[in-house]
C-alpha cells in the first residue's frame, strides 16, 4: 500500500487524472486495489476526505470503487437507476463538493442501460411505468426526447445524450456547484462506461479542458497507471 496514489488530489485536473488512471488499470486487468486494507480503514475512521463525487447509474456492473480501482475514503458515490437526479441527489452532490471539498464531480452512464432502454420504450409506446419506476422514467424522458429530436438512433447516442443532459442539469440546478466550477475550484465531467471493455469515454466537461467527442480517455496519468 505504498504506491504513489495516496495523495488526495486538490485540483479538478489531478482528481480526473487519478480517477482515470484507476480505470485504465481496471480495464487492463491490472487493478491495484488501493486503500482497501485495515490500515486505510483505521486511517479514515476519524474523517473522510474523498477527492471525487461519482453520480452514477445503480447498475450492478457499474460499482464505482471497482471500475475506477479506488478504495475506502476515495469516492463519494451517489447512485440511482439511470443516474436520475432529484433533490436528495443534488443535496448529496452539494455535500460532497461544499462540505467534503471534492474538486471533481463525475456523471457516469453506461451502455445497455436498463433505465434508458425502459424510457425509450415508454416514450415510443406512450406508456407509463408502474409504481415509483415511473419517477425514474420521467427523469430520463427529457434526455430521450432530446436525443430523438437530434436524430439519434443508436444506444450509444442515447446514453451520451443522457449523460450530457445530467451534467447540464447539475450545473443548472446547483448554484453551489456552478459557482465552484466558475471559480476553478471544481469541475463536472460526464463519462460513459462500456460494460464489456471496462473503459470510459468523456462526453461532457465543465471546468476542465477535455476532448468531449466520446473517444476513449487517454492514458493521461502515466504509463505506470497500468503497470
Ligand atoms: Zn444503467
Boltz pocket constraint, residues with backbone or C-beta under 6 A from the ligand:
constraints:
  - pocket:
      binder: B
      contacts: [[A, 57], [A, 58], [A, 59], [A, 81], [A, 82], [A, 83], [A, 110], [A, 112], [A, 113], [A, 114], [A, 115], [A, 116]]
      max_distance: 6.0
